[in-house]
Amino acid sequence: MPAPPRQSNVPWRFLAGLTAVGIGIVLLGVFTYEPSIPGPPDNILGAGSCVVIEANGDASEVNCETVHDGVVESLIGADELCPFEFEAHRDRQGLGVVCIRFDS
């Protein structure tokens, strides 16, 4: 007579329950996620910073999600010129000159 099948030592029901709970937590997170509100700009211009041009011609950083005039392409030295497709403006804080690509 053959021996009866051996009982498994792996708690399959427990593992299936944990998997179901984990999937439920992930789905709950996916459906209740709301993106955070962007923080204020750090007022330090760098490549990729969105700017508005003030009345005196200075460039002032703003969040890229808000209305802006252009994007900083690069910072240049006082004796350098921006390439012809960009426009040079002074940093609002007077820390240097930036080349700005204007949105069309």
MARVOMI-833936 format. One line per field, with one value per residue (C-alpha): x, y, z; residue in one letter. Coordinates in steps of 0.001 Angstrom, whole numbers, padded with zeros to 6 digits, always signed. Layout:
// MARVOMI-833936
east = X, ...
north = Y, ...
up = Z, ...
aa = a, ...
This chain:
// MARVOMI-833936
east = +000000, +001431, +002207, -000286, +000755, +002937, +001582, +003227, +005242, +004570, +001595, +000027, -003228, -001330, +000935, -002057, -003757, -000655, -000405, -004056, -003592, -000439, -002177, -005075, -002734, -000985, -004309, -005564, -002425, -002792, -006397, -005942, -002662, -002703, +000430, +001831, +001709, +005050, +007075, +008300, +011335, +014723, +015534, +018877, +018911, +020395, +019972, +016327, +014928, +011722, +011780, +009706, +011301, +010677, +010075, +013758, +014867, +016031, +015167, +013238, +012679, +009129, +007678, +007534, +003898, +002926, +002966, +006546, +008341, +011215, +013673, +017314, +019587, +022911, +024769, +027549, +030429, +030321, +032555, +030679, +027785, +024743, +024299, +022084, +018948, +019012, +018639, +020885, +019288, +020717, +019784, +017303, +019722, +022570, +024561, +025295, +023928, +021788, +020912, +017149, +015212, +011792, +008653, +006957
north = +000000, +003420, +005966, +008835, +012177, +014269, +017530, +020694, +022814, +026054, +028061, +028787, +030254, +032676, +033781, +034239, +036370, +038546, +038987, +040069, +042573, +043969, +044397, +046119, +048596, +049415, +049948, +052150, +054269, +054536, +055695, +058165, +059766, +063527, +065327, +067924, +071635, +072848, +074885, +078406, +078911, +079161, +082479, +081150, +081161, +078160, +076342, +075264, +077911, +079564, +083371, +086483, +089689, +092598, +096192, +097086, +094114, +091857, +088152, +086868, +083146, +081718, +078199, +076598, +075614, +079309, +081843, +082657, +084542, +082165, +079567, +080108, +078362, +079194, +081563, +083590, +085718, +089509, +089629, +086925, +087193, +084960, +083045, +084925, +082806, +083756, +087077, +088260, +089552, +090391, +088238, +090058, +089713, +091114, +087880, +087583, +087486, +084679, +083672, +083212, +081183, +082772, +080656, +081116
up = +000000, -000978, +001699, +002119, +000556, +002809, +004278, +002925, +005368, +003451, +004850, +001415, +002787, +005010, +002132, -000193, +002480, +002907, -000857, -001069, +001771, +000126, -003228, -001462, +000263, -003026, -004824, -001995, -002317, -006093, -005932, -003058, -004241, -004828, -006043, -003681, -004381, -005772, -003316, -003901, -006136, -004446, -006261, -007463, -011242, -012990, -016276, -016567, -014174, -015371, -015206, -015704, -016925, -014588, -015729, -015251, -017415, -014580, -014637, -011616, -010959, -010778, -010651, -014078, -013435, -013369, -016201, -017160, -019924, -020603, -019379, -018397, -020879, -019209, -016930, -018514, -017331, -017440, -020524, -022475, -024920, -025275, -028537, -031006, -030273, -026565, -024803, -021964, -018751, -015351, -012376, -010131, -007233, -009313, -009116, -012825, -016349, -017749, -021318, -021633, -024188, -024592, -024993, -028306
aa = m, p, a, p, p, r, q, s, n, v, p, w, r, f, l, a, g, l, t, a, v, g, i, g, i, v, l, l, g, v, f, t, y, e, p, s, i, p, g, p, p, d, n, i, l, g, a, g, s, c, v, v, i, e, a, n, g, d, a, s, e, v, n, c, e, t, v, h, d, g, v, v, e, s, l, i, g, a, d, e, l, c, p, f, e, f, e, a, h, r, d, r, q, g, l, g, v, v, c, i, r, f, d, s
